[in-house]
Amino acid sequence: MRMYLLARNPTDSVTDGFLPAAAALGLDVTVLTDHPDDHRAACPGVEVLACEVTDVAAVIGRIATHHRADAVFTNSDHLQTQTALAAAYFGLPGKDWRATLRAKNKAELRRHLAARGADTVHATELPAGQDPSALAGAALPYPCVVKPREGVASEDVLLARDADELVAHATAIRGRRPDAPLLAEEFLLGQLYTLETLGDGHCRHVLGGFRTTVSAPPAFIEAQHDFVAAQPEPVTAQVLAQLDALGVGFGACHTEFVVHQGRARLIEVNYRAIGDQCDQVLADVLGVPLFALILRTHLGEPLPADLGTRTDRAARVVYALADRAGTLTAAPAATDRTADGVHLAYRPLRAVGTTRPHHHTNRDYLGVIRATGDDRDAVVRATDAFLADGRWEITA
């Protein structure tokens, strides 16, 4: 059986997760990508074809003139709608393209939830080409958040305390992204969490999620994730009802939401598996072949009624962050170790000798620490100790 996997730049999720899972399932994989050389270097032995993957007609044409497809899949935020449309064209299992579009387009997500009576968030869209000064007169409560309408990874997501800051932030974002439509919306109070789900279109499993710690405003850099096996039932029900309103229910979904005084409100819906190595931690802490289960849904296989997930373990993901621009001159090497019942893995995300600006996003990650174990306190101690003992040096 052949799976076409659509991708842009290589990611850990694809290279270390989905491609090994596909091989274990005996699948022939063809990667379609607009970064073919990068994928050939990252995934030797895997068939890689150059393709303008943001263009669904190009994707369909590339598949139609190659081997017959049994599945079309992506874990990219940018390519969910193209993948859904290509799967539908070939009569293969996949997500509803309308749901993928709603999830990707944050303004449409807000409009759709409001129209369905699921939730109403005060928001204003700034189309591409419109002067950011137009936001000064928007009927928004302050503080508010401005961000790219179709952005990812908290990039260029900024908190504005008043109209002057809002216009200034929007102008700065436009300087970096001249063609990007922007969305300004009310700041939603509450603790930030994620909910990870997996469905086959008929059965949906809640896999737990993470309590997320973010940096101090005005930016929102995800600095730490602590595994949460289950939210209170009313909270989970509220999140799932909003996903139902969006039409989300097939394959993996990573939903970010806040809880304030028992009310759950969506921040964004990423209609894919969680990334930044949290997916690997999720598979470890649950004790299930998560990547293979996700791929099986796209092959049309029903999910079992009981996935056999564990709920009695703890996990934490912590990122070492650059606090300034410069050259990384010292950093720990990749590490795997087990002590006091905790397995800890550290993976560098930036090579020593690399010079980078300070982005105020997850592009500032220097490395990721992953820890799993049976005791939460032991997991916390292990990650804290690694951070305290590790040496990351940046020379301006």
C-alpha positions as CSV (number, residue, x, y, z in Angstrom):
1,M,0.0,0.0,0.0
2,R,1.2,3.5,-0.8
3,M,0.9,6.6,1.2
4,Y,1.6,10.0,-0.1
5,L,2.8,12.3,2.7
6,L,2.7,16.0,2.0
7,A,5.2,18.2,3.8
8,R,7.0,21.5,3.7
9,N,10.2,21.6,5.7
10,P,11.3,18.5,7.6
11,T,10.0,18.1,11.2
12,D,10.7,15.7,14.0
13,S,7.1,14.5,13.8
14,V,7.6,13.3,10.3
15,T,11.2,12.2,10.4
16,D,11.2,10.5,13.8
17,G,7.5,9.7,14.1
18,F,5.3,9.1,11.0
19,L,8.0,7.8,8.6
20,P,9.2,5.1,11.0
21,A,5.6,4.2,11.8
22,A,4.8,3.9,8.1
23,A,7.7,1.6,7.7
24,A,6.6,-0.6,10.6
25,L,3.2,-0.8,8.9
26,G,4.8,-2.0,5.7
27,L,3.7,1.1,3.7
28,D,5.5,2.4,0.7
29,V,5.8,6.2,1.3
30,T,6.2,9.0,-1.2
31,V,6.9,12.4,0.2
32,L,5.6,15.3,-1.8
33,T,7.3,18.5,-0.8
34,D,8.5,21.9,-1.9
35,H,11.7,21.3,0.1
36,P,12.9,18.1,-1.7
37,D,16.6,18.4,-0.9
38,D,16.0,18.9,2.8
39,H,13.8,15.8,3.0
40,R,16.2,13.6,1.0
41,A,18.9,14.6,3.5
42,A,16.6,14.0,6.5
43,C,15.0,10.8,5.3
44,P,17.5,8.7,3.2
45,G,15.9,5.8,1.4
46,V,12.4,7.4,1.3
47,E,11.0,8.4,-2.1
48,V,10.8,12.2,-2.3
49,L,9.2,14.1,-5.2
50,A,9.3,17.8,-5.7
51,C,5.8,19.3,-5.8
52,E,4.2,22.7,-5.2
53,V,2.3,21.2,-2.2
54,T,0.4,24.4,-1.4
55,D,-1.4,24.0,-4.8
56,V,-4.0,21.2,-4.6
57,A,-4.1,20.9,-8.4
58,A,-0.3,20.3,-8.5
59,V,-0.7,17.7,-5.7
60,I,-3.5,15.9,-7.6
61,G,-1.5,15.9,-10.8
62,R,1.7,14.6,-9.2
63,I,-0.2,11.7,-7.6
64,A,-2.3,10.9,-10.7
65,T,0.9,10.6,-12.8
66,H,2.8,8.4,-10.2
67,H,1.7,5.3,-8.3
68,R,-1.8,4.6,-7.2
69,A,-2.6,6.1,-3.8
70,D,-4.0,4.2,-0.9
71,A,-3.7,7.2,1.5
72,V,-2.9,10.9,1.4
73,F,-1.7,12.4,4.6
74,T,0.0,15.4,6.2
75,N,0.9,16.6,9.6
76,S,1.6,20.2,8.4
77,D,-0.6,23.0,9.5
78,H,-0.1,24.6,6.1
79,L,-1.3,21.6,4.0
80,Q,-4.3,20.2,5.7
81,T,-6.9,21.6,3.3
82,Q,-4.8,20.6,0.2
83,T,-4.4,17.1,1.6
84,A,-8.1,16.8,2.5
85,L,-9.1,17.9,-1.0
86,A,-6.6,15.5,-2.7
87,A,-7.9,12.6,-0.6
88,A,-11.4,13.4,-1.5
89,Y,-10.5,13.6,-5.2
90,F,-9.1,10.1,-5.1
91,G,-11.9,8.8,-3.0
92,L,-9.7,8.1,0.0
93,P,-10.3,8.6,3.7
94,G,-9.5,12.1,5.0
95,K,-10.6,15.1,6.8
96,D,-13.5,17.4,5.7
97,W,-11.8,20.2,3.8
98,R,-14.3,22.7,5.3
99,A,-13.2,21.8,8.8
100,T,-9.5,22.0,7.9
101,L,-10.1,25.5,6.4
102,R,-12.0,26.7,9.5
103,A,-9.2,25.4,11.8
104,K,-6.4,27.1,9.7
105,N,-8.2,30.4,9.2
106,K,-8.6,31.8,12.7
107,A,-11.0,34.5,11.6
108,E,-13.3,31.9,9.9
109,L,-13.0,29.8,13.1
110,R,-14.3,32.7,15.2
111,R,-17.1,33.5,12.7
112,H,-18.2,29.8,12.5
113,L,-18.3,29.2,16.2
114,A,-20.3,32.4,16.7
115,A,-22.8,31.5,14.0
116,R,-23.2,28.0,15.5
117,G,-23.8,29.5,19.0
118,A,-20.8,27.7,20.3
119,D,-18.8,30.7,21.5
120,T,-18.4,34.4,20.6
121,V,-15.1,36.1,20.7
122,H,-14.8,39.8,19.9
123,A,-12.5,39.9,16.8
124,T,-11.6,42.1,13.9
125,E,-9.8,41.0,10.7
126,L,-7.3,43.2,8.9
127,P,-7.1,42.1,5.3
128,A,-3.8,42.0,3.4
129,G,-3.0,45.4,2.1
130,Q,-5.1,47.3,4.6
131,D,-3.3,49.9,6.7
132,P,-2.9,48.7,10.4
133,S,-4.1,52.1,11.5
134,A,-7.6,50.8,10.7
135,L,-7.4,48.7,13.9
136,A,-7.4,51.8,16.1
137,G,-11.1,52.2,15.7
138,A,-12.0,48.5,16.1
139,A,-14.6,47.7,18.8
140,L,-12.3,45.5,20.8
141,P,-11.8,45.1,24.6
142,Y,-8.3,45.7,25.9
143,P,-6.0,44.0,26.4
144,C,-6.3,42.2,23.1
145,V,-4.2,39.9,20.9
146,V,-3.0,40.5,17.4
147,K,-1.7,37.6,15.2
148,P,-1.4,36.4,11.6
149,R,-4.8,35.0,10.6
150,E,-3.2,31.8,9.4
151,G,-0.1,31.7,11.6
152,V,1.5,28.9,13.5
153,A,3.6,28.2,16.6
154,S,2.8,31.5,18.3
155,E,4.8,33.4,15.7
156,D,4.0,37.1,15.7
157,V,1.3,36.6,18.4
158,L,1.4,39.7,20.6
159,L,-0.6,41.3,23.4
160,A,-1.7,44.9,23.1
161,R,-2.8,46.9,26.1
162,D,-4.4,49.7,24.1
163,A,-5.1,51.0,20.6
164,D,-1.7,52.5,20.1
165,E,0.1,49.2,21.0
166,L,-2.3,47.3,18.8
167,V,-1.5,49.5,15.7
168,A,2.2,49.4,16.6
169,H,2.3,45.6,16.9
170,A,0.2,45.1,13.7
171,T,2.6,47.5,11.8
172,A,5.6,45.5,13.0
173,I,4.0,42.2,12.0
174,R,3.2,43.6,8.6
175,G,6.8,44.6,8.2
176,R,7.8,41.0,8.6
177,R,4.8,39.6,6.8
178,P,3.7,42.1,4.2
179,D,1.0,39.9,2.6
180,A,-0.4,38.3,5.7
181,P,-4.0,39.1,6.8
182,L,-4.1,39.7,10.5
183,L,-6.6,39.0,13.3
184,A,-7.1,41.1,16.4
185,E,-9.2,39.5,19.1
186,E,-10.0,39.9,22.8
187,F,-7.6,38.3,25.2
188,L,-9.1,35.2,26.8
189,L,-8.4,34.8,30.5
190,G,-7.5,31.5,32.0
191,Q,-4.9,28.7,32.3
192,L,-3.7,27.5,28.9
193,Y,-4.2,23.7,28.2
194,T,-4.2,21.4,25.2
195,L,-6.5,18.6,24.3
196,E,-5.3,15.8,22.1
197,T,-7.9,13.8,20.2
198,L,-7.9,11.0,17.6
199,G,-10.9,9.9,15.6
200,D,-11.8,7.8,12.7
201,G,-15.0,9.7,11.7
202,H,-17.2,7.6,13.9
203,C,-15.3,7.0,17.1
204,R,-13.3,9.8,18.8
205,H,-10.8,9.2,21.6
206,V,-9.6,11.9,24.0
207,L,-5.9,11.2,24.7
208,G,-5.4,13.7,27.4
209,G,-3.4,16.9,26.9
210,F,-0.9,19.3,28.5
211,R,-0.9,22.2,30.9
212,T,1.1,24.8,29.0
213,T,3.4,27.5,30.5
214,V,4.1,30.5,28.3
215,S,6.5,33.3,28.5
216,A,5.7,36.8,29.9
217,P,3.8,39.1,27.5
218,P,3.8,40.6,25.0
219,A,4.9,37.4,23.3
220,F,3.5,33.9,23.9
221,I,6.3,31.4,23.7
222,E,5.4,27.9,24.9
223,A,8.1,27.2,27.4
224,Q,6.8,24.0,29.2
225,H,4.2,21.4,28.9
226,D,3.0,19.1,31.7
227,F,0.9,16.1,30.8
228,V,-2.7,16.1,32.1
229,A,-4.3,12.7,31.7
230,A,-7.9,14.1,32.0
231,Q,-9.7,17.4,32.4
232,P,-12.8,17.7,34.5
233,E,-15.7,16.2,32.5
234,P,-17.5,19.5,32.0
235,V,-14.4,21.1,30.6
236,T,-13.7,18.3,28.1
237,A,-17.4,18.3,27.1
238,Q,-17.2,22.1,26.3
239,V,-14.1,21.7,24.2
240,L,-15.5,18.7,22.3
241,A,-18.8,20.5,21.6
242,Q,-16.8,23.4,20.0
243,L,-14.8,20.9,17.9
244,D,-18.1,19.3,16.8
245,A,-19.4,22.7,15.8
246,L,-16.3,23.1,13.6
247,G,-16.7,19.6,12.1
248,V,-13.4,18.3,13.5
249,G,-13.4,14.6,14.2
250,F,-11.1,12.7,11.9
251,G,-7.5,11.8,12.5
252,A,-5.4,13.7,15.0
253,C,-6.2,17.1,16.4
254,H,-4.3,19.4,18.8
255,T,-6.6,21.9,20.4
256,E,-5.4,24.8,22.5
257,F,-7.8,26.3,25.0
258,V,-8.0,28.3,28.2
259,V,-10.1,27.5,31.3
260,H,-11.4,30.4,33.5
261,Q,-14.0,29.9,36.2
262,G,-15.0,26.5,34.7
263,R,-15.5,27.9,31.2
264,A,-13.4,26.5,28.3
265,R,-12.7,28.7,25.3
266,L,-10.7,27.8,22.3
267,I,-7.5,29.7,21.5
268,E,-6.8,27.7,18.2
269,V,-7.4,24.4,16.6
270,N,-4.4,22.7,15.0
271,Y,-6.0,19.9,12.9
272,R,-2.9,17.6,13.3
273,A,-0.9,15.9,16.0
274,I,0.8,18.1,18.6
275,G,4.4,18.9,17.6
276,D,7.7,20.1,19.0
277,Q,8.4,16.6,20.3
278,C,5.3,16.5,22.5
279,D,3.8,13.9,20.2
280,Q,6.7,11.6,21.1
281,V,6.2,12.2,24.8
282,L,2.4,11.6,24.3
283,A,3.1,8.2,22.7
284,D,5.5,7.3,25.5
285,V,3.3,8.4,28.4
286,L,0.2,6.7,27.0
287,G,2.0,3.6,26.0
288,V,0.5,3.3,22.6
289,P,1.8,3.4,19.0
290,L,0.3,6.9,18.4
291,F,1.9,7.6,15.0
292,A,0.8,4.2,13.6
293,L,-2.8,4.7,15.0
294,I,-3.0,8.1,13.2
295,L,-1.8,6.7,9.9
296,R,-4.2,3.7,10.2
297,T,-7.2,6.1,10.3
298,H,-6.0,7.6,7.0
299,L,-5.9,4.1,5.6
300,G,-9.6,3.7,6.4
301,E,-9.1,1.4,9.4
302,P,-11.5,1.9,12.3
303,L,-10.1,2.7,15.7
304,P,-10.6,0.1,18.5
305,A,-13.1,1.0,21.2
306,D,-10.3,0.9,23.7
307,L,-6.9,2.1,22.7
308,G,-5.3,0.7,25.9
309,T,-3.9,4.0,26.9
310,R,-2.3,4.5,30.3
311,T,-3.5,7.3,32.6
312,D,-1.2,6.7,35.6
313,R,2.0,8.2,34.4
314,A,3.6,11.7,34.3
315,A,5.4,13.6,31.6
316,R,6.9,17.0,31.1
317,V,8.5,18.8,28.1
318,V,10.7,21.8,28.7
319,Y,12.5,24.0,26.2
320,A,15.8,25.7,26.6
321,L,15.2,29.2,25.2
322,A,17.6,31.7,23.7
323,D,17.1,35.0,25.5
324,R,19.0,37.1,23.0
325,A,20.5,37.2,19.5
326,G,23.9,35.8,18.9
327,T,26.0,32.7,18.3
328,L,25.4,29.5,20.3
329,T,28.9,28.7,21.6
330,A,28.1,26.0,24.2
331,A,25.2,23.6,24.7
332,P,24.6,20.0,26.0
333,A,24.9,17.1,23.6
334,A,22.0,14.8,22.9
335,T,21.3,12.8,26.1
336,D,19.2,9.7,27.1
337,R,19.2,8.5,30.6
338,T,17.0,6.7,33.2
339,A,17.3,7.4,36.9
340,D,14.8,7.3,39.8
341,G,12.2,5.8,37.6
342,V,12.3,8.7,35.1
343,H,13.4,8.4,31.5
344,L,14.9,11.7,30.3
345,A,15.9,12.6,26.8
346,Y,17.5,15.8,25.6
347,R,17.6,16.8,22.0
348,P,19.5,19.9,20.7
349,L,17.4,22.0,18.3
350,R,20.2,24.4,17.3
351,A,23.7,23.4,16.5
352,V,26.7,25.0,18.3
353,G,28.2,27.6,16.1
354,T,24.8,28.7,14.7
355,T,24.1,32.5,14.7
356,R,20.5,33.5,15.0
357,P,18.4,36.7,15.7
358,H,16.1,36.7,18.7
359,H,12.7,35.8,17.3
360,H,10.5,35.8,20.5
361,T,8.9,32.6,19.1
362,N,9.6,28.9,19.2
363,R,12.4,29.6,16.7
364,D,14.3,30.6,19.9
365,Y,14.3,27.0,21.1
366,L,17.8,25.7,21.7
367,G,16.9,22.3,22.8
368,V,14.0,20.2,24.2
369,I,14.0,18.1,27.4
370,R,11.5,15.2,27.5
371,A,10.8,13.3,30.7
372,T,8.4,10.5,31.5
373,G,7.9,8.4,34.7
374,D,5.4,7.0,37.2
375,D,5.9,9.8,39.7
376,R,5.2,13.5,38.8
377,D,7.5,14.9,41.4
378,A,10.4,12.8,40.2
379,V,9.7,13.9,36.6
380,V,9.8,17.6,37.7
381,R,13.0,17.1,39.7
382,A,14.7,15.4,36.7
383,T,13.8,18.2,34.3
384,D,14.7,21.0,36.8
385,A,18.0,19.4,37.5
386,F,18.9,19.1,33.8
387,L,18.1,22.7,33.2
388,A,20.1,23.8,36.2
389,D,23.1,21.7,35.2
390,G,23.0,22.3,31.5
391,R,25.1,25.0,30.0
392,W,23.8,27.0,27.0
393,E,26.0,30.0,26.1
394,I,25.1,32.7,23.5
395,T,27.8,35.1,22.4
396,A,26.6,38.4,21.0
